[in-house]
Amino acid sequence: MTAVGTYLERLQAGGPAPAVHEAGVEHSYHQLMERADQWSGVLEGHGIGGGSVCAFVGDHSLDTIALLLALIRRRAVAVPFTPASRGEMARCLGIAGARSLVEPDGSGRWRVRPTDVTSTNPLIDSFRAADEPGLVVFTSGSTGEPKGILHSFERVLRKFVAAREAHRTVLFLLLDHFGGLNTLLGVFASLGVGICLRDRSPAAVCDAIEVGRATLLPTTPTFLNLLITSGAYRGRDLSSIRLITYGTEVMPEATLVRAREIFPAAELKQTYGLSELGVLRSKSEASGSTFVRLGGPGFEVKVVDGTLWVRSEANMIGYLNAPSPFDGEGWLCTGDRVEQKGELVRILGRESDVINVGGQKVFPAEIENVLREAAHVSDATVRAAAHPLLGSVVHATVTLERPEDPVALRERLRRHCAARLARYKVPVRIDVADELPVSERYKKIRDALADRP
């Protein structure tokens, strides 16, 4: 049987077991698959079947999960969007060649309508010959144009053929991103429970953990730091959490220490993946360590001149609107700089984020971690600032737990950094902000501060 067939059959066998926790109500696997059957009928009525490119808009819910399963069952090419991505949706629909769009109508109901797209995508045209369900997700391109990534669900689901431990999982990572879809598919592959969120504020996530008795929280370092600084965890029963997975950006050691204090019974595990090649198997050196072993069945890793390369059996079919990033042997340069310790690696940051100070390389995450260790600093963001002699210098922006005289603060933080960092890494400029910009995926946006006075 195919991986897709095995996966869908397992969900069908889930029967009365709980599958989706939404707004305090638990829906069984029987109800989930019954709703998927209903969606299949709707899609068939609109002529959406094998090879059709169908986009949909929504967050995690019984309806959107069932819709995704129906698209897989009908061997269509699914193109998920969240409400936050509507600004780019028209461009993305054109790149994917999506002829149909499923979206809420504003009254609590759904509508299926044709798009204005008339063209097709050559890569999807050739993919149709495989008669497999497909997936298109978008990632930011270096030129500002979103890059469409085409995956085969048959490849994606191979890693889920072997059942794993079932969890009650908070569906934190967004549905239109590969990491969020990987989490979602993994929940049901083990007949676990997906816990939907009303929003992604620290308070809402704590509510979901407490009410839904969540055992797994997949999230980002930026969100964990927001949870810590917000204090939303105080007075909450979060003891059900047994595992916290984090990725997408470098984990500050100060944040890791505080997260272990808030969730003393939980293992903290670093994950790693890219939209182009999937999410790798990973094993942290220890719950409090930022070193991790990457690879496992279907994945190979190597380090070349300090940069991580990966080869995967779950590689994307290709970019819809850009050249292939793989070399002749199927390896992808991730652009992530790493430190090695035997078979373990520690992610230092993206090569594109490195600040070149007079020929010396500075990783923003290192300085941010040092700044967070200073008294009364709740968060920090570091970026490059132009310098006439050195090319670039370090520019930091911090948020504070309480107000402080700006002149005294800058002097205090420079002394703090000078005692822990090489001279060229010490921030030349330090600003204070009420909050630091983060994306809808709860990742830090360093460039968003570049134009601020």
Protein Blocks (a to p, Z undefined) as FASTA:
>chain_A
ZZklmmmmmmmmnmmacfbdgehiacdfklmmmmmmmmmmmmmmnopaehiacddddddd
fklmmmmmmmmmnopacddddfklmmmmmmmmmmnopabdcddehlopacddddfbfbdc
fklmmmmmnopacdddddddfkopacdddddfklmmmmmmpccdddddddfbcfkbfklm
mmmmmmmmnopacdddfblcfklmmmmmmmnopabdcddfklmmmmmmnommgopafklp
mbdcdehiacdfklmmmmmmmmmmbccddddddfklopaddddfbfkbcbdceedehiac
ddeehiacdddfkbcfbdfkbccfbdfkopacehiacddehjbccdfbdfklpcceehia
cdfklmmmmmmmpghiabdcddddddfklopacddddddfbdcdfklmmmmmmmmmmmmp
cfklpcfbdcddfbdcddfkopacfklmmmpZZ
